Amino acid sequence: MLHPIESSATAAARRPAAPPELDDSPWHTSAACRRDEAGLFFAPSKEPTAARLSREEHAKRVCARCPVLLECREHALAQPEPYGVWGGLTAAERRVVLTRRRRRETEIRVPVPTRIAG
């Protein structure tokens, strides 16, 4: 019996998606936020504080279910991205992370003087 020819789109839809770490495409193609409005992740000008906090919380919920959350966060920290919610962190939260990383790196590089018992 002959089987109908399967289109490449149908065949691709039946194949399981490659895990992000094995996929050849850029990490952001797997991002959950690609289906949402960019306005959810970036503040409009003169946004009231309550609206900003609500929008950021919604954006963080999208990030929480994202398969590439860590890649996104590291990208935003490495750039560094000055605006928006990236990898589940706001710009202010990313600044805190970067400050802590720099402080930790400085502490690792600067040896602590030791006292010699005498």
Backbone as a chain_set.jsonl record, in Angstrom:
{"seq": "MLHPIESSATAAARRPAAPPELDDSPWHTSAACRRDEAGLFFAPSKEPTAARLSREEHAKRVCARCPVLLECREHALAQPEPYGVWGGLTAAERRVVLTRRRRRETEIRVPVPTRIAG", "coords": {"N": [[0.84, -1.174, 0.0], [0.529, 2.208, -0.791], [1.796, 5.065, 0.835], [0.752, 8.366, 1.639], [2.707, 11.175, 0.583], [4.613, 12.815, 2.93], [4.682, 16.129, 3.998], [7.517, 18.302, 4.549], [7.072, 20.099, 6.585], [5.056, 18.882, 8.08], [6.383, 16.586, 8.915], [8.417, 17.739, 10.45], [6.896, 18.859, 12.465], [6.038, 16.617, 13.822], [8.37, 15.59, 14.882], [10.243, 15.534, 17.918], [11.217, 18.532, 19.572], [14.562, 19.728, 19.594], [16.57, 19.731, 22.533], [17.393, 22.909, 24.041], [20.21, 23.156, 24.464], [21.298, 21.47, 22.557], [20.47, 22.336, 20.159], [21.071, 23.927, 17.028], [20.297, 26.484, 16.404], [20.097, 30.0, 17.362], [19.895, 30.816, 20.898], [17.744, 32.473, 21.543], [15.667, 31.873, 19.81], [14.143, 29.947, 20.973], [12.895, 31.183, 23.043], [10.372, 31.966, 25.431], [9.202, 34.458, 25.445], [8.986, 35.304, 22.842], [6.482, 34.998, 21.874], [4.989, 36.928, 23.04], [3.984, 40.361, 23.55], [6.371, 42.911, 22.996], [6.176, 45.138, 24.58], [5.496, 44.234, 27.056], [7.85, 43.557, 28.27], [9.431, 45.8, 28.223], [9.511, 49.093, 29.458], [7.068, 51.596, 28.914], [7.409, 55.128, 28.23], [7.262, 57.309, 31.042], [5.753, 55.603, 32.717], [3.482, 54.773, 35.272], [4.373, 53.854, 38.637], [2.966, 51.677, 39.912], [1.797, 50.429, 37.672], [4.112, 49.718, 36.282], [5.325, 47.877, 38.073], [3.386, 45.847, 38.059], [3.399, 45.112, 35.331], [6.082, 44.241, 35.095], [6.01, 42.05, 36.842], [4.257, 40.358, 35.499], [5.787, 39.914, 33.172], [7.953, 38.558, 34.333], [6.676, 36.205, 35.08], [6.263, 35.046, 32.59], [8.934, 34.658, 31.885], [9.619, 32.768, 33.833], [8.653, 30.358, 32.907], [10.208, 29.844, 30.759], [12.312, 28.055, 28.516], [14.902, 28.871, 28.012], [15.8, 30.568, 29.977], [18.137, 30.959, 31.605], [20.176, 31.343, 29.67], [19.274, 33.676, 28.476], [19.365, 35.441, 30.665], [22.136, 35.466, 31.215], [23.051, 36.549, 28.834], [21.954, 39.149, 28.999], [23.336, 40.077, 31.221], [25.968, 39.976, 30.345], [26.045, 41.803, 28.227], [26.085, 44.766, 28.986], [22.518, 44.644, 29.204], [20.652, 47.543, 29.367], [17.943, 48.07, 29.782], [14.582, 46.873, 30.417], [13.005, 43.615, 31.076], [14.884, 40.814, 31.37], [15.697, 37.446, 31.238], [14.21, 36.994, 33.537], [14.867, 39.029, 35.271], [14.798, 42.447, 36.275], [16.141, 45.584, 35.034], [17.275, 46.951, 37.21], [17.597, 44.847, 39.04], [19.444, 43.32, 37.645], [21.638, 45.026, 37.704], [22.301, 44.868, 40.421], [23.075, 42.163, 40.577], [25.312, 42.223, 38.878], [26.974, 43.994, 40.292], [27.425, 42.525, 42.629], [28.774, 40.315, 41.505], [31.091, 41.556, 40.509], [32.203, 42.474, 42.905], [32.665, 40.031, 44.201], [34.526, 38.897, 42.416], [36.638, 40.697, 42.766], [37.249, 40.234, 45.439], [38.191, 37.637, 45.258], [40.485, 37.959, 43.704], [42.125, 39.65, 45.247], [44.39, 38.871, 47.607], [43.95, 37.937, 50.99], [45.667, 39.355, 53.672], [47.777, 37.419, 55.728], [48.365, 36.689, 59.133], [51.389, 36.211, 60.8], [52.259, 34.09, 63.292], [54.044, 34.996, 66.145]], "CA": [[0.0, 0.0, 0.0], [1.285, 3.446, -0.868], [1.508, 6.059, 1.861], [0.857, 9.722, 1.08], [3.98, 11.857, 0.843], [4.496, 13.717, 4.073], [5.409, 17.382, 3.783], [8.591, 18.5, 5.521], [6.507, 20.81, 7.735], [4.353, 17.897, 8.901], [7.408, 15.733, 9.529], [9.087, 18.527, 11.483], [5.959, 19.044, 13.577], [5.953, 15.369, 14.582], [9.645, 15.353, 15.558], [10.407, 16.312, 19.153], [12.165, 19.645, 19.463], [15.86, 19.472, 20.219], [16.798, 20.535, 23.735], [18.104, 24.141, 23.675], [21.672, 23.035, 24.452], [21.71, 20.688, 21.403], [19.923, 23.005, 18.988], [22.051, 24.777, 16.344], [19.786, 27.843, 16.258], [20.4, 30.855, 18.519], [19.083, 30.518, 22.073], [16.524, 33.286, 21.63], [14.568, 31.333, 19.004], [13.337, 29.104, 21.857], [12.43, 31.996, 24.168], [8.921, 32.056, 25.644], [8.749, 35.838, 25.21], [8.802, 35.558, 21.41], [5.04, 34.963, 21.595], [4.358, 38.017, 23.779], [4.262, 41.721, 23.103], [7.617, 43.467, 23.542], [5.799, 46.116, 25.591], [5.423, 43.568, 28.361], [9.204, 43.444, 28.8], [10.078, 47.11, 28.203], [8.629, 50.129, 30.016], [6.754, 52.796, 28.135], [7.877, 56.324, 28.935], [6.402, 57.864, 32.098], [4.858, 54.57, 33.236], [3.292, 54.868, 36.724], [5.062, 52.803, 39.385], [2.106, 50.501, 40.092], [1.677, 49.771, 36.37], [5.424, 49.121, 35.981], [5.497, 46.691, 38.918], [2.46, 44.83, 37.56], [3.915, 44.659, 34.038], [7.306, 43.466, 35.336], [5.626, 40.77, 37.448], [3.719, 39.538, 34.409], [6.932, 39.527, 32.348], [8.719, 37.553, 35.082], [5.94, 34.931, 34.998], [6.59, 34.494, 31.27], [10.328, 34.2, 31.993], [9.697, 31.597, 34.716], [8.339, 29.137, 32.15], [11.04, 29.874, 29.559], [13.36, 27.037, 28.5], [16.238, 29.47, 27.855], [15.888, 31.644, 30.97], [19.528, 31.209, 32.029], [20.914, 31.899, 28.544], [18.796, 35.05, 28.342], [19.902, 36.21, 31.792], [23.581, 35.651, 31.019], [23.2, 37.498, 27.722], [21.65, 40.487, 29.514], [24.407, 40.465, 32.15], [27.215, 40.125, 29.592], [25.981, 42.93, 27.298], [24.871, 44.528, 29.762], [21.285, 45.259, 28.699], [20.276, 48.563, 30.349], [16.499, 48.243, 29.922], [13.682, 45.743, 30.236], [13.099, 42.366, 31.834], [15.645, 39.791, 30.636], [16.038, 36.315, 32.097], [13.488, 37.075, 34.805], [15.388, 40.112, 36.112], [14.677, 43.818, 35.785], [17.436, 46.262, 34.88], [17.806, 47.226, 38.554], [18.038, 43.567, 39.617], [20.682, 42.93, 36.953], [22.732, 45.866, 38.234], [22.678, 44.284, 41.721], [23.815, 40.924, 40.292], [26.628, 42.597, 38.345], [27.76, 44.576, 41.389], [27.855, 41.404, 43.491], [29.779, 39.538, 40.776], [32.344, 42.325, 40.495], [32.728, 42.464, 44.269], [33.168, 38.68, 44.445], [35.743, 38.738, 41.623], [37.671, 41.491, 43.419], [37.637, 39.521, 46.666], [38.958, 36.447, 44.88], [41.784, 38.398, 43.189], [42.938, 40.307, 46.275], [44.628, 37.94, 48.713], [43.801, 38.459, 52.358], [46.952, 39.207, 54.363], [47.753, 36.479, 56.845], [49.248, 37.05, 60.259], [52.363, 35.183, 61.171], [52.358, 34.019, 64.756], [55.424, 35.255, 66.472]], "C": [[0.889, 1.242, 0.0], [0.839, 4.388, 0.231], [1.613, 7.444, 1.234], [2.194, 10.336, 1.457], [3.754, 12.884, 1.935], [5.293, 14.977, 3.791], [6.486, 17.527, 4.851], [8.08, 19.231, 6.755], [5.788, 19.847, 8.67], [5.348, 17.001, 9.623], [8.108, 16.47, 10.658], [8.186, 18.711, 12.694], [5.861, 17.785, 14.427], [7.233, 15.067, 15.351], [9.717, 16.138, 16.853], [11.439, 17.402, 18.939], [13.465, 19.275, 20.163], [15.966, 20.298, 21.486], [17.62, 21.765, 23.361], [19.616, 23.976, 23.595], [22.177, 22.239, 23.249], [21.264, 21.33, 20.092], [20.989, 23.905, 18.377], [21.591, 26.223, 16.226], [20.128, 28.662, 17.495], [19.435, 30.598, 19.672], [17.757, 31.258, 22.05], [15.387, 32.775, 20.759], [13.659, 30.435, 19.83], [12.706, 29.883, 23.0], [10.903, 32.079, 24.23], [8.397, 33.437, 25.295], [8.528, 36.144, 23.737], [7.327, 35.579, 21.031], [4.301, 36.119, 22.267], [4.733, 39.369, 23.177], [5.553, 42.233, 23.755], [7.325, 44.474, 24.642], [5.672, 45.533, 26.976], [6.793, 43.583, 29.041], [9.957, 44.772, 28.869], [9.082, 48.186, 28.6], [8.327, 51.221, 29.004], [7.219, 54.024, 28.913], [6.807, 56.806, 29.913], [5.363, 56.858, 32.612], [4.711, 54.737, 34.747], [3.902, 53.649, 37.426], [4.224, 51.538, 39.532], [1.956, 49.721, 38.787], [2.983, 49.068, 36.003], [5.623, 47.841, 36.766], [4.608, 45.545, 38.439], [2.96, 44.245, 36.236], [5.159, 43.795, 34.228], [6.986, 42.104, 35.946], [5.064, 39.822, 36.394], [4.853, 39.034, 33.515], [7.762, 38.432, 33.035], [8.013, 36.2, 35.087], [6.176, 34.256, 33.652], [8.002, 33.912, 31.318], [10.428, 32.904, 32.8], [9.411, 30.294, 33.973], [9.205, 28.983, 30.899], [12.148, 28.821, 29.606], [14.772, 27.602, 28.386], [16.447, 30.633, 28.825], [17.341, 31.962, 31.324], [20.37, 31.803, 30.905], [20.564, 33.369, 28.352], [19.394, 35.935, 29.433], [21.385, 36.482, 31.596], [23.872, 36.604, 29.872], [23.025, 38.927, 28.239], [22.729, 40.978, 30.471], [25.712, 40.724, 31.407], [27.205, 41.373, 28.724], [26.434, 44.244, 27.903], [23.68, 45.281, 29.164], [20.792, 46.27, 29.735], [18.778, 48.684, 30.617], [15.782, 46.908, 29.84], [13.913, 44.587, 31.183], [13.772, 41.351, 30.923], [15.961, 38.672, 31.618], [15.391, 36.396, 33.462], [13.971, 38.161, 35.742], [15.143, 41.463, 35.456], [16.071, 44.416, 35.643], [18.079, 46.533, 36.239], [18.321, 45.942, 39.208], [19.313, 43.085, 38.946], [21.862, 43.753, 37.429], [23.22, 45.327, 39.576], [23.514, 43.029, 41.506], [25.212, 41.264, 39.792], [27.536, 43.186, 39.416], [28.281, 43.47, 42.294], [28.924, 40.562, 42.807], [31.123, 40.258, 40.781], [33.01, 42.308, 41.864], [33.349, 41.1, 44.571], [34.47, 38.448, 43.686], [36.913, 39.5, 42.246], [38.164, 40.787, 44.669], [38.479, 38.295, 46.353], [40.361, 36.84, 44.435], [42.688, 38.987, 44.246], [43.148, 39.33, 47.428], [44.503, 38.643, 50.062], [45.121, 38.278, 53.087], [46.802, 38.261, 55.566], [48.729, 36.939, 57.915], [50.173, 35.883, 60.546], [52.501, 35.24, 62.682], [53.819, 34.199, 65.146], [55.784, 35.161, 67.881]], "O": [[1.886, 1.301, 0.719], [-0.352, 4.497, 0.523], [2.475, 7.673, 0.386], [2.744, 10.05, 2.521], [2.838, 13.703, 1.873], [6.454, 14.902, 3.39], [6.381, 16.943, 5.93], [8.589, 19.016, 7.855], [5.885, 19.964, 9.892], [5.175, 16.695, 10.803], [8.365, 15.889, 11.713], [8.664, 18.717, 13.828], [5.624, 17.874, 15.632], [7.195, 14.367, 16.363], [9.296, 17.294, 16.893], [12.415, 17.216, 18.212], [13.465, 18.597, 21.19], [15.506, 21.439, 21.523], [18.459, 21.691, 22.463], [20.251, 24.594, 22.74], [23.365, 22.311, 22.933], [21.665, 20.878, 19.02], [21.729, 24.572, 19.099], [22.41, 27.107, 15.972], [20.416, 28.103, 18.553], [18.289, 30.207, 19.451], [16.745, 30.719, 22.495], [14.245, 33.197, 20.942], [12.521, 30.182, 19.435], [12.041, 29.29, 23.85], [10.235, 32.24, 23.208], [7.243, 33.567, 24.885], [7.925, 37.169, 23.417], [6.961, 36.117, 19.986], [3.095, 36.266, 22.074], [5.679, 39.483, 22.398], [5.784, 42.002, 24.942], [8.141, 44.65, 25.547], [5.734, 46.26, 27.967], [6.872, 43.618, 30.269], [11.007, 44.857, 29.505], [7.943, 48.19, 28.133], [9.226, 51.712, 28.32], [7.402, 53.957, 30.129], [5.61, 56.719, 29.643], [4.227, 57.23, 32.906], [5.719, 54.835, 35.446], [3.937, 52.552, 36.867], [4.725, 50.438, 39.299], [1.984, 48.491, 38.793], [2.967, 47.956, 35.475], [6.041, 46.827, 36.206], [5.043, 44.394, 38.418], [2.946, 43.029, 36.045], [5.287, 42.742, 33.603], [7.625, 41.109, 35.604], [5.362, 38.628, 36.4], [4.877, 37.861, 33.143], [8.217, 37.493, 32.383], [8.671, 35.159, 35.096], [6.277, 33.031, 33.58], [8.235, 32.8, 30.844], [11.241, 32.037, 32.478], [9.887, 29.235, 34.382], [8.965, 28.099, 30.077], [12.847, 28.7, 30.612], [15.742, 26.887, 28.637], [17.185, 31.571, 28.526], [17.726, 33.131, 31.337], [21.197, 32.68, 31.157], [21.435, 34.201, 28.1], [19.87, 37.037, 29.161], [21.841, 37.608, 31.79], [24.828, 37.378, 29.929], [23.842, 39.804, 27.955], [23.006, 42.176, 30.524], [26.482, 41.602, 31.798], [28.264, 41.958, 28.497], [27.253, 44.859, 27.22], [23.818, 46.405, 28.683], [20.538, 45.892, 30.879], [18.38, 49.336, 31.582], [16.294, 45.941, 29.275], [14.859, 44.568, 31.97], [13.282, 41.065, 29.83], [16.445, 38.934, 32.719], [15.957, 35.919, 34.446], [13.537, 38.22, 36.892], [15.263, 41.607, 34.24], [17.058, 43.824, 36.079], [19.288, 46.364, 36.402], [19.367, 45.953, 39.857], [20.176, 42.502, 39.603], [22.973, 43.234, 37.547], [24.422, 45.327, 39.843], [24.538, 42.84, 42.162], [26.192, 40.661, 40.231], [28.734, 42.905, 39.441], [29.449, 43.48, 42.681], [29.881, 40.137, 43.455], [32.163, 39.648, 41.027], [34.226, 42.147, 41.973], [34.441, 41.026, 45.136], [35.413, 37.875, 44.23], [38.043, 39.013, 42.254], [39.367, 40.748, 44.93], [39.387, 37.957, 47.112], [41.327, 36.142, 44.746], [43.908, 38.842, 44.158], [42.204, 38.996, 48.144], [44.905, 39.794, 50.226], [45.653, 37.169, 53.126], [45.82, 38.317, 56.306], [49.782, 37.506, 57.621], [49.766, 34.721, 60.53], [52.811, 36.278, 63.266], [54.713, 33.614, 64.535], [56.944, 35.37, 68.237]]}, "num_chains": 1, "name": "protein.A"}
